[in-house]
Amino acid sequence: MSDRIILAIETSCDETAAAIIRNGHEIVSNVVSSQIESQKRFGGVVPEIASRHHVEQITIVIEETLEKANMQPSDLTAVAVTEGPGLVGALLIGINAAKAFAFAHNLPIIPVHHIAGHIYANALVQPMQFPLLALVVSGGHTELVFMKEHGSFEVIGETRDDAAGEAYDKVARVLNMPYPGGPHIDRLAHEANEGVEFPRAWLDDTYDFSFSGLKSAVINYKHNMDQRGEEIIPEQVAKGFQDSVVEVLTTKTVRAAKEFNVKQVIAAGGVSANKGLRSSLEQAFEKEKIPFTVPPLKFCTDNAAMIGAAATYMYEAGVRGDLSMNGIPGKELKSWI
């Protein structure tokens, strides 16, 4: 079989990214243009500004990706692009660029779900073993996804309110930490020997999550301390908050992995870069003797290499898009087999 070489494009939020992936796991080139410095002054992502940055960067990023790979469009098998979920304006920039490129060079186009991409970032590390369980934790999503085989997705648990990454950013704001707040909370948590005791939302016997109550508990704790004229210790607040999030995520993931008798557990999404969570999951699954995989830090956050990895398996399954493709900001994760 000849090599399958895919140009992948990702613009679902505030990273303009493109990559060329060979055979679903080899990264030929990978380019990411981040907007963090630009968005930091607003304390979060402003959709209109994100879209404008994508317009400025998308052509440059695609050209640099081809140049770094030393490839021409004629060397490619297909073009892949994130169809959703995400910010609709941001999605449309990547989708229209991908459609134009595919049309100009007579290449098939593959619409990829953003969360499927995060899951398949693990395929860049090692082959995926089925059945498997994926813990997806990011700024917009917190889900447990069971996979029987490639392209099969069953969401067995999800957040009922705030995503884990969203809660991290909101708590960081309470502690006057800059955006993005997750890395700062993680750093502070490791500087404390003990943390403030905050609640855990177990939600009975479900695999669902809830972090809004925990976020409110942190806010109330700070308000109460302010009213008494006492100073909070940010490191202890951060540790207490992170201990609560990590314990719930780890406990539910372990329980689901055992119940579904999986051969592998993977973590995905921006929050999977969190050192406290990575360590907790690694220790838990080493104890359970279940193989655990998490991507390198640069592939936890948004990137196009993960989109290319997922697209390779979609291409093999015969999944194709067309020039009527549009951005789907609330796109559901569905099986493609």
C-alpha positions as CSV (number, residue, x, y, z in Angstrom):
1,M,0.0,0.0,0.0
2,S,1.3,3.4,-0.9
3,D,1.9,6.0,1.8
4,R,-1.2,8.1,2.9
5,I,0.0,11.6,3.2
6,I,-2.5,14.1,4.7
7,L,-2.4,17.8,5.0
8,A,-4.4,18.7,8.2
9,I,-5.7,22.1,9.3
10,E,-7.0,23.1,12.7
11,T,-8.5,26.4,13.6
12,S,-11.3,25.6,16.1
13,C,-10.2,28.1,18.8
14,D,-7.1,30.3,19.0
15,E,-4.4,28.3,17.4
16,T,-3.9,28.4,13.6
17,A,-2.3,25.0,12.9
18,A,-1.3,22.8,10.0
19,A,0.6,19.5,9.8
20,I,1.5,16.8,7.3
21,I,1.1,13.3,8.6
22,R,2.2,10.1,6.9
23,N,0.3,6.9,7.5
24,G,-1.5,8.2,10.6
25,H,1.5,8.3,13.0
26,E,4.6,9.9,11.3
27,I,4.8,13.7,11.7
28,V,6.4,15.0,8.6
29,S,5.9,18.7,9.6
30,N,3.9,20.5,12.2
31,V,3.3,24.2,12.5
32,V,1.3,26.0,15.2
33,S,0.7,29.8,15.4
34,S,-0.7,30.6,18.9
35,Q,-2.7,33.6,19.9
36,I,-2.1,33.3,23.7
37,E,-0.1,36.5,24.0
38,S,-2.7,38.4,22.0
39,Q,-5.7,37.0,23.9
40,K,-4.0,37.2,27.4
41,R,-4.9,40.9,27.8
42,F,-8.6,40.0,27.5
43,G,-8.4,37.2,30.1
44,G,-9.7,34.7,27.6
45,V,-10.4,34.1,23.9
46,V,-12.4,36.8,22.1
47,P,-14.0,35.0,19.1
48,E,-13.9,37.9,16.7
49,I,-10.2,38.6,17.4
50,A,-9.4,34.9,17.1
51,S,-11.0,34.8,13.6
52,R,-9.1,37.8,12.4
53,H,-5.8,36.2,13.5
54,H,-6.7,33.0,11.7
55,V,-7.3,35.1,8.5
56,E,-3.9,36.7,8.8
57,Q,-2.1,33.4,9.6
58,I,-3.8,30.5,7.7
59,T,-2.0,30.9,4.3
60,I,1.4,31.5,5.9
61,V,1.0,28.4,8.2
62,I,-0.1,26.1,5.3
63,E,2.8,27.3,3.1
64,E,5.3,26.9,6.0
65,T,4.0,23.3,6.6
66,L,4.5,22.3,3.0
67,E,8.0,24.0,2.9
68,K,9.1,22.2,6.1
69,A,8.0,18.9,4.7
70,N,9.7,19.7,1.4
71,M,6.5,18.6,-0.4
72,Q,4.2,19.8,-3.1
73,P,0.4,19.5,-3.2
74,S,0.8,16.7,-5.8
75,D,2.5,14.6,-3.0
76,L,-0.6,14.7,-0.9
77,T,-3.3,12.0,-0.6
78,A,-6.0,14.2,1.0
79,V,-6.7,17.4,3.0
80,A,-8.3,17.2,6.5
81,V,-9.8,19.9,8.6
82,T,-11.6,20.4,11.9
83,E,-15.3,20.7,11.2
84,G,-16.3,21.3,14.9
85,P,-16.9,21.8,17.7
86,G,-15.4,25.2,18.2
87,L,-15.9,28.9,17.6
88,V,-17.9,29.1,14.4
89,G,-15.9,32.1,13.0
90,A,-12.6,30.4,13.7
91,L,-13.8,27.0,12.2
92,L,-14.9,28.7,9.0
93,I,-11.4,30.1,8.3
94,G,-9.8,26.7,8.4
95,I,-12.7,25.0,6.5
96,N,-12.7,27.5,3.7
97,A,-8.9,27.3,3.4
98,A,-9.1,23.5,3.3
99,K,-11.9,23.5,0.7
100,A,-10.1,26.0,-1.5
101,F,-6.8,24.0,-1.3
102,A,-8.6,20.7,-2.0
103,F,-10.5,22.1,-4.9
104,A,-7.5,23.8,-6.5
105,H,-5.4,20.6,-6.3
106,N,-8.2,18.0,-6.9
107,L,-7.8,16.3,-3.5
108,P,-10.4,14.7,-1.3
109,I,-11.4,16.5,1.9
110,I,-12.0,14.9,5.2
111,P,-14.1,16.6,8.0
112,V,-12.7,15.8,11.4
113,H,-14.3,16.1,14.9
114,H,-12.1,18.1,17.2
115,I,-12.4,15.7,20.1
116,A,-11.7,12.7,17.8
117,G,-8.5,14.6,16.9
118,H,-7.5,14.9,20.6
119,I,-8.1,11.2,21.1
120,Y,-6.0,10.3,18.1
121,A,-3.1,12.4,19.3
122,N,-2.3,9.3,21.2
123,A,-1.8,7.4,17.9
124,L,1.1,9.7,17.3
125,V,2.8,8.1,20.4
126,Q,2.0,4.4,19.9
127,P,-0.7,2.1,18.3
128,M,-4.1,2.2,20.0
129,Q,-5.2,-1.0,21.7
130,F,-8.9,-1.8,21.7
131,P,-11.2,-1.7,23.5
132,L,-9.9,1.4,25.1
133,L,-11.2,4.3,27.3
134,A,-10.4,7.9,26.6
135,L,-10.5,10.6,29.2
136,V,-10.9,13.9,27.3
137,V,-10.2,17.0,29.4
138,S,-10.0,20.5,27.9
139,G,-11.3,24.0,28.3
140,G,-14.6,23.1,26.6
141,H,-15.0,19.4,27.2
142,T,-14.7,16.8,29.9
143,E,-15.8,13.3,28.7
144,L,-15.2,9.6,29.1
145,V,-15.3,7.9,25.7
146,F,-15.4,4.1,25.2
147,M,-14.0,2.9,21.9
148,K,-14.5,-0.7,20.7
149,E,-12.4,-0.1,17.5
150,H,-11.1,2.7,15.3
151,G,-13.9,5.2,14.6
152,S,-16.2,3.9,17.3
153,F,-17.1,6.4,20.0
154,E,-19.5,5.9,22.9
155,V,-19.6,8.8,25.4
156,I,-20.3,7.1,28.8
157,G,-19.8,10.2,30.9
158,E,-19.6,14.0,30.4
159,T,-19.7,17.2,32.4
160,R,-23.1,18.5,33.4
161,D,-21.9,22.1,33.7
162,D,-18.3,23.5,33.5
163,A,-15.6,21.6,31.8
164,A,-12.4,21.0,33.9
165,G,-10.3,23.4,31.9
166,E,-13.0,26.1,32.2
167,A,-13.1,25.7,36.0
168,Y,-9.3,26.0,36.1
169,D,-9.4,29.3,34.2
170,K,-12.2,30.7,36.3
171,V,-10.4,29.8,39.6
172,A,-7.2,31.2,38.2
173,R,-9.0,34.5,37.6
174,V,-10.2,34.5,41.3
175,L,-6.6,34.1,42.3
176,N,-5.5,36.9,39.9
177,M,-3.6,34.6,37.7
178,P,-3.2,35.4,34.0
179,Y,-4.8,33.5,31.1
180,P,-4.5,30.6,30.4
181,G,-4.9,29.8,34.1
182,G,-4.5,26.0,34.1
183,P,-0.6,25.9,34.1
184,H,-0.5,28.6,36.8
185,I,-2.9,26.6,39.1
186,D,-0.8,23.4,38.5
187,R,2.4,25.2,39.4
188,L,1.0,26.8,42.5
189,A,-0.5,23.5,43.6
190,H,2.9,21.8,43.6
191,E,4.3,24.6,45.8
192,A,2.0,23.8,48.7
193,N,2.4,21.0,51.3
194,E,-1.3,21.1,52.2
195,G,-4.4,22.4,50.5
196,V,-7.8,23.9,51.5
197,E,-10.4,21.2,51.7
198,F,-12.9,21.6,48.9
199,P,-15.9,19.3,48.0
200,R,-15.9,16.5,45.4
201,A,-19.0,16.1,43.1
202,W,-19.4,12.3,42.7
203,L,-22.9,12.3,41.1
204,D,-23.8,8.9,42.6
205,D,-22.9,6.0,40.3
206,T,-22.7,7.9,37.0
207,Y,-19.6,8.6,35.0
208,D,-20.7,12.2,34.6
209,F,-18.8,15.2,36.0
210,S,-19.6,18.5,37.6
211,F,-17.2,21.3,38.5
212,S,-19.4,24.4,38.9
213,G,-20.0,23.6,42.6
214,L,-16.3,23.3,43.2
215,K,-15.7,26.6,41.4
216,S,-18.3,28.2,43.6
217,A,-16.8,26.8,46.7
218,V,-13.4,28.4,45.8
219,I,-15.1,31.7,45.1
220,N,-17.1,31.6,48.4
221,Y,-13.9,30.6,50.4
222,K,-12.2,33.7,49.0
223,H,-15.2,36.0,49.7
224,N,-15.4,34.7,53.3
225,M,-11.7,35.3,53.9
226,D,-12.0,38.8,52.4
227,Q,-14.9,39.6,54.7
228,R,-12.9,38.5,57.7
229,G,-9.9,40.6,56.6
230,E,-7.7,37.5,56.2
231,E,-5.3,36.8,53.4
232,I,-5.8,33.6,51.4
233,I,-2.7,31.5,50.6
234,P,-3.0,31.0,46.8
235,E,-0.8,27.9,46.8
236,Q,-3.1,26.2,49.3
237,V,-6.2,27.2,47.4
238,A,-4.7,25.9,44.2
239,K,-3.7,22.6,45.7
240,G,-7.1,22.1,47.3
241,F,-8.9,22.9,44.0
242,Q,-6.6,20.6,42.0
243,D,-6.7,17.8,44.4
244,S,-10.5,17.8,44.1
245,V,-10.5,17.8,40.3
246,V,-7.8,15.2,40.0
247,E,-9.3,12.8,42.5
248,V,-12.7,12.8,40.8
249,L,-11.2,12.5,37.3
250,T,-8.9,9.7,38.3
251,T,-11.4,7.7,40.4
252,K,-14.1,7.8,37.7
253,T,-11.7,6.9,34.9
254,V,-10.3,3.9,36.9
255,R,-13.8,2.7,37.7
256,A,-14.9,2.9,34.0
257,A,-11.8,1.2,32.8
258,K,-12.4,-1.8,35.1
259,E,-16.1,-2.0,34.3
260,F,-15.6,-1.9,30.5
261,N,-12.5,-4.2,30.8
262,V,-10.4,-2.1,28.5
263,K,-6.9,-2.9,27.2
264,Q,-5.7,0.7,27.2
265,V,-6.6,4.0,28.8
266,I,-5.6,7.3,27.1
267,A,-5.8,10.9,28.2
268,A,-6.4,13.7,25.8
269,G,-7.1,17.5,25.6
270,G,-5.3,20.5,27.0
271,V,-5.8,19.6,30.7
272,S,-4.1,16.3,30.1
273,A,-0.9,18.4,30.1
274,N,-1.5,19.1,33.8
275,K,1.3,17.5,35.8
276,G,-0.9,16.6,38.8
277,L,-3.4,14.8,36.6
278,R,-0.8,13.0,34.5
279,S,0.9,11.8,37.7
280,S,-2.3,10.6,39.3
281,L,-3.5,8.7,36.3
282,E,0.0,7.1,35.7
283,Q,0.2,5.9,39.3
284,A,-3.5,4.6,39.3
285,F,-3.1,2.6,36.1
286,E,0.3,1.3,37.0
287,K,-1.4,-0.1,40.1
288,E,-4.3,-1.6,38.1
289,K,-1.8,-3.0,35.5
290,I,-3.7,-1.3,32.6
291,P,-1.6,0.4,29.9
292,F,-1.9,4.2,30.1
293,T,-0.9,6.6,27.4
294,V,-0.9,10.4,27.3
295,P,0.6,12.5,24.4
296,P,3.6,14.7,24.8
297,L,2.7,18.2,26.1
298,K,2.8,19.8,22.6
299,F,0.1,17.4,21.4
300,C,-2.2,17.9,24.4
301,T,-3.1,21.4,23.3
302,D,-4.7,22.2,19.9
303,N,-2.6,21.2,17.0
304,A,-3.2,19.8,13.4
305,A,-1.0,16.7,13.8
306,M,-3.8,15.1,15.8
307,I,-6.4,16.0,13.1
308,G,-4.2,14.3,10.5
309,A,-3.8,11.2,12.6
310,A,-7.6,10.9,13.0
311,A,-8.2,11.7,9.3
312,T,-5.9,8.9,8.2
313,Y,-8.3,6.3,9.8
314,M,-11.3,8.2,8.4
315,Y,-9.8,8.1,4.9
316,E,-9.2,4.3,5.2
317,A,-12.9,4.0,6.3
318,G,-14.0,5.9,3.2
319,V,-15.1,9.0,5.0
320,R,-15.2,12.1,2.7
321,G,-16.5,15.6,2.8
322,D,-17.4,17.9,0.0
323,L,-17.4,21.6,-0.9
324,S,-20.7,22.2,1.0
325,M,-18.9,21.6,4.3
326,N,-19.6,24.2,7.0
327,G,-18.4,24.9,10.5
328,I,-20.5,23.1,13.2
329,P,-19.8,24.8,16.5
330,G,-21.8,22.2,18.6
331,K,-20.9,19.1,16.5
332,E,-21.5,15.9,18.4
333,L,-18.9,13.1,18.6
334,K,-20.3,10.3,16.5
335,S,-18.8,7.0,15.2
336,W,-17.7,7.0,11.6
337,I,-17.7,3.2,11.1
